[in-house]
């Protein structure tokens, strides 16, 4: 399915569960229910699933834990999976497509299509389809500097900074964590 902006494609989500006899069944099959498009930035967030703790609660029915506002970090001790799409040609004056941000999480970014540049405090690296970025609570931003859409599946795992990181973070860095949505 295609979203409102040219090139965005809303992913299909298939969710399994259990019926009243305990048999495994498909409880929902269709486009993800929560998508946020930031057309002026050329970015879309498609929320696939999230868990609110560990061990992850497993329910029988068709509940949708993604219902509600799009937030960037996962819940404390939880997980979030989403697909982000980055359209080309939406860079700001610094050459970035997302704000510089930090979350207290370990994020696995799996490039599905195209290429995306990860910008860090001291350097940058371009990842292409098939590459995986392991993002561990660092300040970072993203930019699609190519000429085709970049689709990246992100699996975010709630984390906790350890003393060796807290000892080297700049003053106030922990207070400045992104705790809400992509615009907050």
C-alpha atoms as one frame of an Amber mdcrd trajectory, in Angstrom:
protein
   0.000   0.000   0.000   1.167   3.526  -0.637   0.983   6.353   1.888  -0.005
   9.955   1.202   3.483  11.036   0.195   4.991   9.808  -3.041   7.077   6.684
  -2.441   5.955   5.765   1.086   4.658   2.201   1.338   2.622   1.153   4.376
   3.803  -2.325   5.448   1.478  -5.296   5.868   1.445  -6.725   9.403   0.335
 -10.273  10.189  -0.281 -10.936  13.897  -0.842 -14.380  15.372  -2.661 -15.303
  18.565  -4.755 -18.048  20.128  -8.425 -18.886  19.825 -10.685 -20.039  22.671
  -9.391 -23.628  22.228  -5.754 -22.557  22.394  -5.159 -23.171  18.693  -2.780
 -20.805  16.889  -4.586 -18.420  14.553  -4.075 -15.202  12.614  -5.795 -12.481
  14.649  -5.093  -9.620  12.248  -3.718  -9.222   8.747  -3.486  -5.868   7.034
  -1.663  -2.567   6.887  -0.069  -1.359  10.111  -2.515   0.763  12.068  -0.111
   3.537  13.063   1.883   5.502  10.509   3.279   8.990  10.913   4.488  10.766
   7.813   6.647  13.861   8.103   6.294  14.846   4.454   8.403  18.011   4.732
  11.285  15.880   6.104  10.697  13.043   3.642  10.404  10.529   6.508   7.694
   8.060   7.512   7.424   5.935  10.668   5.438   2.694  10.407   4.874   1.131
  13.834   4.923  -2.657  13.595   4.804  -3.839  17.245   6.059  -3.055  20.715
   6.401  -4.800  24.039   6.138  -3.106  27.397   8.577  -5.183  29.419  10.673
  -8.288  29.690   9.590 -10.972  29.597   7.271  -9.665  26.911   3.574 -10.068
  27.722   1.877 -12.440  25.273  -1.899 -12.119  24.892  -4.349 -14.262  22.923
  -6.339 -11.616  21.098  -6.009  -8.882  18.521  -4.805  -6.052  20.778  -2.617
  -3.469  19.091   0.095  -2.140  21.393   1.142   0.435  18.786  -2.145   2.365
  19.036  -1.464   5.916  20.151   1.220   8.485  19.542   4.414   7.586  17.694
   7.338   7.743  20.096  10.953   7.085  19.254  12.383   5.110  22.188  10.873
   1.804  23.291   9.152   1.517  26.677  11.502   0.916  29.627  12.662  -2.712
  29.421  10.540  -3.094  26.287  11.031  -3.318  22.542   9.741  -1.557  19.458
   9.945  -2.547  15.798   9.215  -0.060  13.061  10.042   0.593   9.452  11.317
   4.066   8.652  11.318   5.356   5.115  13.602   8.201   4.061  12.850   9.909
   0.751  15.768  11.465  -1.129  16.075  15.230  -1.441  14.948  16.213   2.069
  18.188  17.325   3.719  18.433  20.383   5.939  21.165  23.011   5.719  23.485
  20.688   7.718  22.909  17.769   5.333  20.706  15.899   7.845  17.269  14.375
   7.433  16.563  13.713  11.098  17.379  15.729  14.177  20.477  14.716  16.120
  19.152  12.571  18.959  20.103  10.004  21.587  17.949   7.292  23.179  18.774
   4.995  26.068  18.368   1.896  23.929  20.171  -0.541  21.674  18.779  -0.164
  18.164  19.297  -2.614  15.311  18.844  -0.857  11.960  18.483  -3.315   9.074
  18.675  -1.595   5.692  16.020  -3.195   3.506  16.301  -0.982   0.456  18.468
   1.891  -0.759  21.186   3.467   1.332  21.213   5.659   4.430  24.013   7.646
   6.047  24.466   7.486   9.827  25.966  10.706  11.167  27.797  10.590  14.517
  29.683  13.207  16.544  32.958  12.121  14.965  32.271  10.792  11.494  29.667
   9.108   9.374  29.088   5.841   7.561  26.774   4.872   4.700  24.843   1.614
   5.045  23.306  -0.153   2.049  20.646  -2.825   1.574  21.622  -5.848   3.641
  23.799  -3.880   6.089  22.908  -3.735   9.787  23.691  -0.830  12.123  23.939
  -1.517  15.872  23.230   1.859  17.437  24.130   1.894  21.178  22.808   5.056
  22.787  24.991   7.538  20.886  24.068  10.952  19.523  23.219  10.377  15.882
  21.209  11.551  12.878  20.221  10.044   9.522  20.393  11.291   5.933  19.359
   9.786   2.631  21.918  11.348   0.307  21.103   9.026  -2.573  18.485   9.295
  -5.304  16.135   6.465  -4.212  14.053   5.792  -1.126  15.838   4.204   1.852
  13.776   1.710   3.885  15.182   0.656   7.238  13.666  -1.783   9.752  14.550
  -0.701  13.284  14.322  -3.008  16.290  14.739  -0.899  19.439  15.480  -2.553
  22.779  15.108  -0.578  26.011  18.492  -0.199  27.696  20.325   1.426  30.570
  23.568   3.382  30.300  26.330   1.786  32.325  28.829   3.696  34.450  31.545
   3.613  31.759  29.192   5.504  29.407  27.773   7.830  32.059  31.348   8.762
  33.060  32.165  10.030  29.544  28.868  11.600  28.433  28.891  15.390  28.259
  27.157  17.214  31.102  23.398  17.140  30.597  23.490  14.486  27.860  21.436
  12.052  29.942  18.871  14.796  30.618  18.633  15.545  26.887  17.560  12.063
  25.789  14.783  11.788  23.215  11.868  10.448  25.241   8.888  11.143  22.968
   8.071  11.450  19.299  10.145  12.341  16.281   9.282  16.049  16.636   9.584
  16.278  20.467
